[in-house]
């Protein structure tokens, strides 16, 4: 029964698993940076931490999404380019959320980083499914 459910929803389940791992990697990088060497109260350092954590998540996500989630056999270079563009768009969304809620409105950066990640994960799945790894 569990195997049938897994097979039926394999793509979504794998995306949730690897999306969670990607998020954990990105958040770990972000929190290590902001708790040690970068100051989240400084708008530039906040965004530097955001970009570095995004880069770590990006690398892990591309490899796992291609191999384990979407089982892609598409052209790697084209796919990597589309993946990069889609992830840049959600990075900009993440940066905008952090800028508005943390820098401008002075809300807690840890809370809004988590909220932002939920929005980004959903957006990333939609873009990956419909654009990046679509079956050709």
C-alpha positions as CSV (number, residue, x, y, z in Angstrom):
1,X,0.0,0.0,0.0
2,X,2.7,2.5,0.9
3,X,4.7,1.5,-2.1
4,X,1.6,2.1,-4.3
5,X,1.2,5.5,-2.8
6,X,4.9,6.3,-3.3
7,X,4.8,5.2,-6.9
8,X,1.7,7.2,-7.6
9,X,3.2,10.4,-6.1
10,X,6.9,9.7,-6.5
11,X,7.8,13.0,-8.2
12,X,6.1,15.1,-5.5
13,X,7.4,13.0,-2.6
14,X,10.9,13.1,-4.0
15,X,10.6,16.8,-4.6
16,X,9.5,17.3,-1.0
17,X,12.3,15.2,0.3
18,X,15.1,16.8,-1.7
19,X,13.4,20.2,-1.4
20,X,13.5,19.9,2.3
21,X,17.2,18.8,2.2
22,X,17.9,21.8,-0.2
23,X,16.2,24.1,2.2
24,X,18.1,22.7,5.2
25,X,21.4,23.2,3.4
26,X,20.5,26.7,2.4
27,X,19.2,27.6,5.8
28,X,22.2,26.1,7.6
29,X,24.6,28.1,5.4
30,X,22.5,31.3,6.0
31,X,22.3,30.8,9.8
32,X,26.0,29.9,10.1
33,X,26.9,33.0,8.2
34,X,24.6,35.4,10.0
35,X,25.4,34.0,13.5
36,X,29.2,34.1,12.8
37,X,30.7,36.4,10.2
38,X,27.8,38.4,8.7
39,X,25.4,40.8,10.4
40,X,21.7,40.4,9.4
41,X,21.0,43.9,10.6
42,X,23.2,45.2,7.8
43,X,21.2,45.2,4.6
44,X,24.2,44.3,2.4
45,X,25.5,41.6,4.6
46,X,22.0,40.1,4.9
47,X,21.8,39.8,1.1
48,X,25.3,38.4,0.9
49,X,24.3,35.7,3.3
50,X,21.2,35.1,1.2
51,X,23.1,34.8,-2.0
52,X,25.8,32.5,-0.6
53,X,23.1,30.2,1.0
54,X,21.2,30.3,-2.3
55,X,24.3,29.1,-4.2
56,X,24.8,26.1,-1.9
57,X,21.1,25.2,-2.3
58,X,21.2,25.7,-6.1
59,X,24.0,23.2,-6.7
60,X,22.4,20.5,-4.5
61,X,19.0,21.1,-6.0
62,X,20.0,20.9,-9.6
63,X,21.8,17.6,-9.1
64,X,19.0,16.0,-7.1
65,X,16.1,17.4,-9.1
66,X,17.6,16.2,-12.4
67,X,18.5,12.7,-11.1
68,X,16.0,11.8,-8.4
69,X,12.9,14.0,-8.9
70,X,12.3,14.5,-12.6
71,X,14.6,11.7,-13.9
72,X,15.6,14.0,-16.7
73,X,17.3,12.9,-19.9
74,X,17.1,16.4,-21.5
75,X,20.0,18.4,-22.8
76,X,22.0,19.2,-19.7
77,X,23.3,22.6,-20.8
78,X,19.9,23.9,-21.8
79,X,18.4,22.5,-18.7
80,X,21.0,23.9,-16.4
81,X,20.5,27.3,-18.0
82,X,16.7,27.2,-17.5
83,X,17.2,25.9,-14.0
84,X,19.6,28.8,-13.3
85,X,17.1,31.4,-14.7
86,X,14.2,29.9,-12.7
87,X,16.2,29.8,-9.5
88,X,17.5,33.4,-10.1
89,X,13.9,34.5,-10.3
90,X,13.0,32.9,-7.0
91,X,16.2,34.2,-5.5
92,X,15.0,37.7,-6.4
93,X,11.7,36.9,-4.9
94,X,13.5,35.7,-1.7
95,X,15.6,38.9,-1.6
96,X,12.5,41.1,-2.1
97,X,10.7,39.3,0.7
98,X,13.8,39.7,3.0
99,X,14.3,43.4,2.0
100,X,10.7,44.3,2.6
101,X,10.0,42.4,5.8
102,X,13.4,42.5,7.5
103,X,15.2,45.6,6.2
104,X,12.2,47.9,5.8
105,X,9.6,46.6,8.3
106,X,12.2,45.4,10.8
107,X,10.6,41.9,11.4
108,X,12.8,39.0,12.6
109,X,15.0,37.7,9.9
110,X,14.9,34.1,11.1
111,X,11.1,33.9,10.9
112,X,10.9,35.6,7.5
113,X,13.7,33.5,6.1
114,X,11.5,30.4,6.9
115,X,8.4,32.0,5.4
116,X,10.3,33.1,2.3
117,X,11.6,29.5,1.9
118,X,8.1,28.1,1.8
119,X,7.1,30.5,-0.9
120,X,10.3,29.8,-2.8
121,X,10.0,26.0,-2.6
122,X,6.5,26.1,-4.1
123,X,7.6,28.5,-6.8
124,X,10.6,26.3,-7.6
125,X,8.5,23.2,-8.0
126,X,6.2,24.9,-10.4
127,X,9.0,26.4,-12.5
128,X,10.9,23.1,-12.5
129,X,7.9,21.0,-13.5
130,X,6.5,23.3,-16.2
131,X,9.7,24.8,-17.7
132,X,13.0,23.3,-16.6
133,X,12.5,19.5,-16.5
134,X,9.4,19.2,-18.7
135,X,9.2,16.0,-20.7
136,X,10.1,16.6,-24.3
